[in-house]
Amino acid sequence: MTTVAVTGSSGKLGRHVVADLSGHGYRVVALDRVPDPNSRAAVSVRVDLTDYGQVHEALTAVDDRHDGVDAVVHLAAIPAPGLTTNSATFANNVTASYNVFAAARAAKIHNVVWASSETVLGLPFDTPPPYIPVDEEYLPRPESTYSLVKTLEEEMARQFCRWVPELKMIGLRFSNVMDVADYARFPAFDADPDLRRWNLWAYIDGRDGAQAVRRALEHDSTGTDVFVIANADTVMSRHSADLAAAVYPGVTVTKELGEHETMLSIDKARRVLGYEPQHSWRDEV
């Protein structure tokens, strides 16, 4: 049985990842400052990721709790801009990610998946995107300290993989994570397209986010790669092409958009990882 450490295991996405991996035969070691009492993880360990010593021990052995892990899913972070001061966001998130990456390297763990972010694409798109749908083909455009850290994580991963050719590190640029309970407010977005223009009306159902994590773990490769992860549809009832034309009239649309097709392109994740969203808010409202 493959043992996977999941940092941020008690978070909004982390809970789905733990449940999905456990349901697919993985042994999960849940790592967080505050353990989830309802977690399906085999082991839960309280850990401060800003302390390298704690992280290294958490990935290698903790008394009789576990004696090492085969892979790491790193989700823990202050999860968005504006939740605390910029300096606090930077200090926490970049330190935690470095510690996880470095401890995995020291422990000779060669399979690392981590949460990058849609924000590296240029959110909140006050400066229009270069084209629609946006994808992984242009350089990051961080517009906040939170997004800057995500951009630095992607570069850090590239350098770790340069140092260790056997290492695989996959960054998943998750869209705004949603639970089923969040969908009741989606119909209200139709009244004002500007409410969700900041991420091109995208979202990711936590269950589909977990699917993407599992597929990234199972992907056979080495080196660093990044993927946009969103659901197949937007949060809007309005046609995607109409939204793009109305809100970003000067931006080139590079393909014919389906009626509610996401404008955060998931084509690469589909093609390379076999990712395919299974859920939509339209089925829940």
Backbone torsions as a table, in degrees:
resi	resn	phi	psi	omega
1	MET	NA	129.3	178.5
2	THR	-74.8	130.7	178.3
3	THR	-102.6	126.5	-176.3
4	VAL	-123.1	126.6	172.4
5	ALA	-86.2	133.6	178.2
6	VAL	-121.2	111.3	174.7
7	THR	-83.6	153.5	-174.9
8	GLY	65.7	31.4	-172.8
9	SER	-67.0	-18.7	179.9
10	SER	-95.1	-1.5	-176.6
11	GLY	-78.0	179.5	-175.0
12	LYS	-61.1	-45.2	175.6
13	LEU	-81.6	-36.6	-176.6
14	GLY	-57.2	-40.2	179.8
15	ARG	-61.0	-39.8	178.3
16	HIS	-68.4	-39.5	-179.6
17	VAL	-64.2	-45.3	178.7
18	VAL	-59.6	-46.1	-178.9
19	ALA	-63.7	-43.4	-178.2
20	ASP	-66.1	-47.6	-179.7
21	LEU	-63.8	-42.6	178.4
22	SER	-61.6	-39.2	179.7
23	GLY	-71.3	-15.5	178.7
24	HIS	-108.1	21.9	169.4
25	GLY	90.3	8.1	176.4
26	TYR	-87.4	149.6	170.7
27	ARG	-94.8	118.5	-172.0
28	VAL	-104.9	130.1	170.7
29	VAL	-104.0	110.3	-175.9
30	ALA	-87.1	125.9	-178.8
31	LEU	-120.3	123.2	179.2
32	ASP	-166.7	161.2	175.7
33	ARG	-69.3	-34.4	-179.9
34	VAL	-125.5	103.9	-178.9
35	PRO	-61.6	148.1	176.0
36	ASP	-84.0	116.7	-177.2
37	PRO	-65.7	-17.9	-179.4
38	ASN	-104.0	14.1	-175.7
39	SER	-64.9	145.4	174.3
40	ARG	-91.2	7.0	-179.8
41	ALA	-65.0	149.5	176.5
42	ALA	-71.0	-32.2	-176.7
43	VAL	-141.0	138.6	173.2
44	SER	-122.9	132.1	-178.6
45	VAL	-129.6	128.5	175.6
46	ARG	-79.3	125.9	-175.2
47	VAL	-148.5	143.1	173.1
48	ASP	-100.6	109.3	-174.1
49	LEU	-71.6	-11.5	176.5
50	THR	-82.4	-1.6	177.1
51	ASP	-108.6	107.8	-174.8
52	TYR	-58.9	-39.4	-179.3
53	GLY	-59.2	-43.2	178.0
54	GLN	-63.8	-41.2	-177.8
55	VAL	-65.4	-46.0	-179.7
56	HIS	-59.2	-45.3	179.7
57	GLU	-65.4	-39.7	-178.4
58	ALA	-63.3	-28.4	-179.5
59	LEU	-91.8	-14.0	-175.2
60	THR	-107.6	-44.5	178.7
61	ALA	-175.9	140.2	175.4
62	VAL	-134.1	92.9	178.7
63	ASP	44.9	-124.5	-179.4
64	ASP	-95.6	10.5	-177.4
65	ARG	-78.5	-46.9	175.0
66	HIS	-163.1	160.7	-177.7
67	ASP	-120.3	30.1	176.1
68	GLY	129.8	162.0	-178.8
69	VAL	-129.0	158.9	-178.9
70	ASP	-96.1	-21.9	-176.2
71	ALA	-154.7	161.8	-178.9
72	VAL	-131.0	133.6	169.1
73	VAL	-113.7	115.2	-175.3
74	HIS	-105.6	106.0	-179.5
75	LEU	-114.9	-16.3	-171.1
76	ALA	-67.4	136.8	177.4
77	ALA	-179.6	160.7	158.5
78	ILE	-64.9	118.1	-157.8
79	PRO	-85.2	1.9	-177.8
80	ALA	-165.4	161.8	174.2
81	PRO	-66.7	151.4	170.2
82	GLY	82.7	2.7	-179.8
83	LEU	-82.9	-22.6	174.6
84	THR	-151.9	-171.4	-179.8
85	THR	-69.0	156.2	-179.5
86	ASN	-60.2	-41.3	-178.7
87	SER	-65.8	-36.5	178.2
88	ALA	-68.4	-40.4	176.8
89	THR	-60.9	-46.8	-179.5
90	PHE	-62.7	-49.5	-175.5
91	ALA	-60.8	-42.3	-178.7
92	ASN	-71.3	-52.2	-169.0
93	ASN	-72.6	-42.5	-178.4
94	VAL	-71.2	-35.7	178.7
95	THR	-67.6	-45.5	179.4
96	ALA	-59.8	-45.1	-178.0
97	SER	-67.1	-43.6	176.7
98	TYR	-58.5	-45.8	-178.0
99	ASN	-61.2	-42.3	179.1
100	VAL	-65.8	-46.4	-179.8
101	PHE	-62.9	-45.3	-177.1
102	ALA	-68.7	-39.9	179.1
103	ALA	-67.3	-37.3	176.2
104	ALA	-62.9	-42.5	177.5
105	ARG	-61.6	-46.1	-179.4
106	ALA	-62.4	-33.9	-179.2
107	ALA	-85.4	1.4	-179.4
108	LYS	60.0	38.0	172.6
109	ILE	-90.1	121.5	-170.5
110	HIS	-108.6	12.2	-179.3
111	ASN	-131.1	103.1	-176.7
112	VAL	-127.9	126.9	173.2
113	VAL	-120.3	134.1	-179.6
114	TRP	-138.0	160.1	-179.9
115	ALA	-84.3	102.7	163.2
116	SER	-83.2	-151.9	-172.1
117	SER	-157.8	148.0	171.8
118	GLU	-58.2	-23.0	-175.9
119	THR	-61.9	-24.3	-179.5
120	VAL	-68.7	-13.3	-179.5
121	LEU	-77.2	-9.0	179.0
122	GLY	119.1	10.8	177.4
123	LEU	-57.7	142.9	11.7
124	PRO	-90.7	24.3	176.2
125	PHE	57.9	32.2	167.1
126	ASP	-63.1	-35.3	163.9
127	THR	-89.7	118.8	-173.8
128	PRO	-56.5	149.9	177.2
129	PRO	-65.6	160.3	-178.4
130	PRO	-67.3	-28.0	178.1
131	TYR	-166.3	167.6	178.8
132	ILE	-130.3	135.2	-2.3
133	PRO	-71.5	147.6	176.4
134	VAL	-77.4	153.2	-176.9
135	ASP	-146.9	-162.3	-175.9
136	GLU	-91.1	6.8	-169.3
137	GLU	-87.0	-9.2	176.5
138	TYR	-115.0	159.3	-174.8
139	LEU	-67.1	151.1	178.1
140	PRO	-55.2	147.8	178.7
141	ARG	-130.2	68.4	-177.3
142	PRO	-64.8	134.8	-178.9
143	GLU	-119.9	9.2	178.6
144	SER	-150.7	164.0	176.8
145	THR	-62.3	-40.8	176.6
146	TYR	-55.0	-49.0	-179.3
147	SER	-68.3	-34.1	175.9
148	LEU	-59.0	-43.7	178.7
149	VAL	-62.4	-42.0	178.6
150	LYS	-61.0	-38.3	177.2
151	THR	-65.2	-42.8	178.2
152	LEU	-65.2	-35.2	176.8
153	GLU	-61.3	-41.2	-179.9
154	GLU	-63.8	-40.8	177.0
155	GLU	-68.9	-40.0	177.9
156	MET	-59.0	-42.8	179.1
157	ALA	-61.5	-41.3	178.5
158	ARG	-60.0	-39.5	-179.5
159	GLN	-72.5	-38.8	175.0
160	PHE	-59.8	-40.8	-179.7
161	CYS	-71.7	-28.4	173.9
162	ARG	-66.0	-39.1	178.6
163	TRP	-69.7	-34.0	-175.0
164	VAL	-125.7	93.0	-174.5
165	PRO	-60.2	-23.0	-179.1
166	GLU	-80.3	-8.7	-172.8
167	LEU	-80.4	139.3	171.5
168	LYS	-116.3	126.8	176.6
169	MET	-132.3	117.2	-178.3
170	ILE	-114.8	122.5	177.0
171	GLY	-98.8	125.1	-179.4
172	LEU	-103.7	114.9	-178.0
173	ARG	-83.7	78.4	-174.5
174	PHE	-66.7	140.3	168.2
175	SER	-78.2	-175.4	-177.5
176	ASN	-62.0	114.6	-173.3
177	VAL	-74.4	134.2	-178.7
178	MET	-128.5	144.6	167.9
179	ASP	-101.5	164.7	179.1
180	VAL	-55.7	-37.0	-178.6
181	ALA	-63.1	-21.5	-179.4
182	ASP	-76.4	-18.3	-169.2
183	TYR	-73.4	-17.8	-179.6
184	ALA	-60.6	-27.2	-178.2
185	ARG	-91.1	-3.9	-176.8
186	PHE	-63.5	-42.5	-178.3
187	PRO	-56.9	-27.3	-179.8
188	ALA	-68.8	-19.0	179.7
189	PHE	-64.6	-26.2	-176.5
190	ASP	-60.4	-28.5	-175.5
191	ALA	-66.3	-26.5	-176.6
192	ASP	-146.7	98.8	-178.9
193	PRO	-56.9	-24.7	-178.8
194	ASP	-69.0	-17.5	-179.5
195	LEU	-61.3	-32.4	-176.4
196	ARG	-124.8	17.0	178.6
197	ARG	-65.0	-22.8	-172.9
198	TRP	-60.2	-25.0	174.8
199	ASN	-129.2	31.8	178.2
200	LEU	56.9	35.3	172.1
201	TRP	64.0	30.2	-176.7
202	ALA	-97.8	168.7	174.8
203	TYR	-163.3	168.8	172.0
204	ILE	-137.0	121.8	172.8
205	ASP	-65.9	133.2	-176.3
206	GLY	-55.0	-33.3	179.8
207	ARG	-69.3	-37.5	176.4
208	ASP	-74.0	-32.3	172.5
209	GLY	-59.6	-40.7	178.6
210	ALA	-66.1	-38.8	176.3
211	GLN	-58.9	-43.5	-179.8
212	ALA	-61.5	-40.3	177.8
213	VAL	-60.3	-48.2	-178.3
214	ARG	-61.7	-42.7	-179.3
215	ARG	-67.3	-34.1	176.4
216	ALA	-67.1	-40.6	176.7
217	LEU	-60.4	-38.1	-174.8
218	GLU	-85.8	-9.3	-179.1
219	HIS	-68.9	130.3	-176.5
220	ASP	-91.5	102.9	179.8
221	SER	-162.7	174.6	168.9
222	THR	-132.1	165.1	-178.3
223	GLY	86.4	-172.8	-175.2
224	THR	-105.0	139.2	172.0
225	ASP	-145.7	157.4	179.6
226	VAL	-131.4	148.4	-177.2
227	PHE	-140.5	136.6	170.1
228	VAL	-75.9	130.4	180.0
229	ILE	-124.1	110.8	177.6
230	ALA	-141.5	172.8	172.1
231	ASN	-79.1	167.4	-173.4
232	ALA	-73.8	-18.3	-176.9
233	ASP	-119.8	171.9	176.0
234	THR	-93.0	178.8	176.6
235	VAL	-85.4	0.9	-171.6
236	MET	-107.0	156.6	171.1
237	SER	-87.4	-22.1	-178.5
238	ARG	-70.5	147.5	-179.6
239	HIS	-59.2	137.2	-177.1
240	SER	-60.5	-40.5	179.8
241	ALA	-63.7	-37.5	178.1
242	ASP	-65.8	-41.2	178.4
243	LEU	-61.5	-48.3	-179.1
244	ALA	-59.8	-44.1	-178.0
245	ALA	-67.2	-37.2	-176.2
246	ALA	-76.3	-40.6	-172.2
247	VAL	-95.0	-32.2	179.1
248	TYR	-127.4	66.2	-173.0
249	PRO	-64.7	-23.3	-178.6
250	GLY	-93.3	1.7	-175.8
251	VAL	-96.0	131.7	179.5
252	THR	-68.7	131.6	172.6
253	VAL	-98.9	117.9	-167.4
254	THR	-87.4	-4.8	179.7
255	LYS	-152.0	163.3	174.0
256	GLU	-74.6	120.7	-176.1
257	LEU	-87.0	137.1	172.4
258	GLY	-66.7	170.9	-171.4
259	GLU	-52.1	-49.4	-179.4
260	HIS	-121.7	25.9	-173.0
261	GLU	-63.0	137.5	177.1
262	THR	-58.7	143.6	175.6
263	MET	-101.8	5.3	163.5
264	LEU	-100.2	103.3	-169.8
265	SER	-63.7	128.8	174.9
266	ILE	-109.3	17.3	-177.8
267	ASP	-60.6	-41.9	-178.7
268	LYS	-65.7	-42.8	179.2
269	ALA	-63.3	-38.3	176.6
270	ARG	-63.7	-47.1	-174.1
271	ARG	-69.7	-43.5	-172.1
272	VAL	-91.2	-44.2	-174.5
273	LEU	-94.5	-16.9	-172.9
274	GLY	77.7	18.6	179.7
275	TYR	-69.9	135.2	176.4
276	GLU	-148.2	111.7	-179.0
277	PRO	-57.5	140.1	-179.0
278	GLN	-110.8	-5.1	-171.4
279	HIS	-129.8	154.4	175.2
280	SER	-148.7	145.3	177.0
281	TRP	-62.3	-24.4	-178.3
282	ARG	-66.2	-21.6	178.8
283	ASP	-84.2	-7.9	-172.6
284	GLU	-114.1	-7.9	-174.3
285	VAL	-113.6	NA	NA
